[in-house]
Amino acid sequence: MKNDHENHNAFGMIYPNLRHLEIFLRLCATESVTRTAHTLNLTQPAVSKAISSLEDVTQIQLFERRKNRLHLTANGIRIRDEAERLLNQVGFFRAEIEALQKSRRGTINILAIPSLGAGAVASAVGDFLISHPEINVHFGISMSRQISEMVAQNRIDVGFIHGSSAHAKIKETFVAETTVHCLMATSHPLSSRPEITATDLSPYPLIGTDVESPPSVQIREAFSKAGLHANVRTEINASLLAAEAVRDKTVALVDPLSVKPCRDLVLIPFSPRIPLSIFILTHRDKTPSLPVAAFCDTARRLIFRTTMKFQPKP
């Protein structure tokens, strides 16, 4: 009958029990069955039996007695060294399993810019909560600069922004890309155009984004190259605000993901094309937990699917 403390492989070789190796290493350190039994909360016969079983399994004499003290044999020293290496690896394995188990529970913290947070990322949160009912989610919206700082400071697990954070402590994963669009009323004289240029917009009042944002800089450059000045009457720090502000002949230059479908408004691509690249931000020195990685995958799919409708048609 197979002994409960022995493991056999397909070739009939017998491997020692890990508990026996732990007892063996403690005995190597104490050189005393009595002290080993005491520190491991075992009886002395249990320690002696474990060592005897280990010697039977390995077919190697591990100790010899000299002057009533235990001394490792030459082969015992080799077995000790290998046992230390093996149990160290077992320790790493156990620690990794524990980390993975913990990562399946707990909380993840997410921030996104408003145009993404109110759309695809919010949808990703909803889907994720269904597929991961044991995980709590803290989710909010903020501006790109604040999101980048919080990821770099390890205060949130993942962020979603436009453009590069240019931060050494942040890992950036490109997801998809949209372009700046012109948002206007369906009654606007330009509403039937397939695309709109700076020249087209020159007679009309504009709603633009924060003057320091990369899209705003590129929009001003487009007007400058056309020999024109952008008639920006209002600046907003989130494209999400534009839909309610558009009136009459006013045109807002926006991220199209920020605008919900509406029969009274129309989105038309701005030309030349001004890209809005979407990135997922995580800390460069921190391996994302399983829930964070799963959420990023969910968000990536939804963002990509959402952006496809705004891709130029061939």
N, C-alpha and C positions, 0 to 999 in steps of 0.2 A: 504494500500500500504506500502511496505517495505521502511523504511527510508534509504537514501543513507549513513547515518552515523552510521548505526547499523548493526551488524552481528549476525545472528541466527545460532545456531547449530541444530542438528537433533532432540533435545529434546525440542525445542522451547525457550531455554534460550537465552538471548540477551547479547552480549559482547560489551564493550565500544569501541569507536573509539580511536585509538592510539593518534591522534591529540588532542582529548579531554583530554586524560591523561597527555599529555605534558603541556597543558594549565593549568590543575588542579595542577600539580606539581609546575609550575611557580607561580601560585596564592598562593600556600602554602608557598612559599619562600618570596613573597613580601607582602602578607596579604593585597593587594590593587588591586582592579580591574583596577584602572587608571594606576598604574605602570606596571601591567601585560600586559595591552593592549599596552602600550608604548614600552616595551622591545620586545614584539612579533610582533610589527607592525600590531596590530589589532585594531578594534574599541572596545569601552567598551561594547556595546550591543553584539558584537560577543563573547567576553569573558563570559559575563553573560549567553548567550544562550548555550555556550559549557558546562558550569558548570551545568546548568539546565538540559541539555540533559543527562549528565553523572549521575546526581541524578535520573532522570527518568529511565535510563537503569538499574542502580544498585538497584533502590528502596531504596536508603540509603540517609539520609540527611548528607551532607559532612561538611557544615559550619553552624555556627550560628552567629548572630550579637550581640555584646556586646559593648555598648558605641560607636556605629558607626564604629566598627572595626570587621573584619571577624576573627573568631576563628574556628579551626577544632573541630568537634565533636569527641567523642571517636571512633566511627566507621570511621569517616573521617581519623583519624590518622592511623588506620589499613589499610584503602584503600591506603593512601599515601605510606606507607611502601611497600605494595605489588606492587603499581604502579612503585616505584623506582626500585624494583628488576626486574619487567617485562621490563621496558624500558632499563635497563642496558643490559639485554639479547638481546633485539632488537638491541641495539647498537653493540653488539658483532656479531650478525647475519649479520647486514649490512656491518660491517668491513670485515667479512669473504667473503661475496658475492663480495665486491669490490676487495679484494685480488685475488679471483678466476678469476674475469673478467680481471684484469690487467695481470694475469699470462698467459692468452690466447694470449697476444700480447707481443711484445718486442724482446729480443735477448737472446740466450743461447750461452755459451762459452764452447768449448769442446777441449780437448787435448788427444792424444793417442800416444803410442809408435809406431815407424814406421811400424812394421810388422802388427799391427792391423789398424793403421790409413790409410795405403795404400790399405787395403782390406775391411774387413767386416764393420769397422766403417765408412769408406768413403761411402760404399753402403747404410749404415743406414742413413747417412746425406742426400743422394739423395732421398731415400724413404720418409724421414721425411719432406723434403721441399715440396714434392707433397701433403702429407696429412695435412700439417700445413703451408699453403701459407702465413699466417699472421705473422709468426715467422722468424726472421733473425738468421742465425747461423754463429758464428765465430769458425772456425775449423782449427786445426793445429797438427803437430807432434812434439814430444819432447822426452827426455829420462825420464825414470821412476822416478828418483829422483826429477827432476824439476817439473814433473806433480804432484807428491805427495805434494811438497812444495806449489804449486799454489792452489791446492784444500784446503790444510790446512789453507792457508792465505785468502781464499774466493775470490781469483782472477779469478778462473774459476768455472763453475757449475759442471762439471763432467769430470773425467779422466779415461783412460783405460790403464792398465799396466799388466805386469807379476809379480806374487808374491805379498807378503804382503808389504804394505807401512810401517807398524809398527809405525804408527803415531796416537797419542791419539785423535786428532781432526778429524780423517778421518773414515768414515763408509765404510767398504769394502764388496762388494757383489760378491760372487763367481759366475762366468758365465759358464766356461767350461775349458777344459784342453787339451793341445797337449803334445807332447814329442819332445825332441831333435832328429833331423834327420840328416843324412849325405847327402850332396848335391855333386854330382859329374857328370862328363861327362858320357854319355851313353857308351863311348868307354873304360871307366875305368875297370881294371880287377875285381873290386868288384861290378860292376853295376848289376849283376844278383843275388846277395845275398838277401835273405828275410830279414835279419837284419845284422848289422855290429857291431863287438866288438872292444874294444881297441886293442886287439891283431891283429885283421885284419888290423887296421889302422896304426900300428907301423911303417911299412916301408915307409909310404907316408907323404908328406908335408901337413900340415893342416892350415885351416883358422878358427880361433876361435873368440869368442866374448870377450868383455872387461874383463880383468883378474879378476876384482872385482865383476862381475855379478854372481849371484847364479848358473846359468847353467855352467858357466866356472869353478867354484869351483868344482862342482859335476863331470864334465868331467875329470878334473885333478885327482880327487879321484879315478875314475874308472880306469884310466891308472895306478895310483899308486898301487891299489889293484892287478893289473895284473903284477906288477913288471916292469912297463914300464914308459917311459917318453914321454909325448905328444909332437910331433914334430911340434909345432905351429910356423909357419913362418910369419903369418900375423894375427893381431888382428883388429877387426872391432867393432864399437859401435852400429851397427844395422845390423841384419841379411839380411835386404833388399839389402845391398851392395854386398852380397856374390855372387849372380848369375853372375854378370859381371866379378868377379875376379877369378872364377873357371877356371882352365886351365889344360889340359893334365891329370896328375895323382894327382893333388891337390884335397883335399876333404875339404868342408866347413861344420862345425857343426852349424846347424841353427834351427830357428823356422820355421816349414814347412809353416806356414801361410804367410811368407814373400816372398815365391817363386811363381812366376806365371808359369803356365804350359808351358813347352818348350820341343820340340822334342829332343834337344841336351843334356838335363840334366835329371837326375833321383834323386828322393828322397827315401832314405832307412832308416828305423828306427835304431837308435843307441841302443845298448844293453850293460849294463843294462839300463832300462827305466829311463829317466831323465825328470820329469814332468815340464811343463810350464803352470802354473795355471794363468788363466785370471780373473782379478778383475775389477769391476766398482768402482770408488772412488767418493764419495760425502762427503760434510762436515757433520760431526756428529751432529752439533747443528743447522743445517739449513734444514728445510723441503723442499724437492725438489718441484719446481713449477710443474704445470700440464704439460707444454711442456717438462721440463727436465725429468719427470717421463715417459712421452710418448716416448721420444727419447731413454731413457735407455731400455725400453721394446723392441723397434725396434732393437736396437743394440744387445741386448741379444739374440734375435731370430736369427739374421743373423750370429753372432759369433758362436752360438751353431751349426747351420746348417753347417757352414764352417768347424768346427772342426770334425764333424762326419766322414768325409772322411779319417781322419787320425787316427781314432780309430783302435786298433788292432782287427783283425778279429778272431772270435771264432774258 
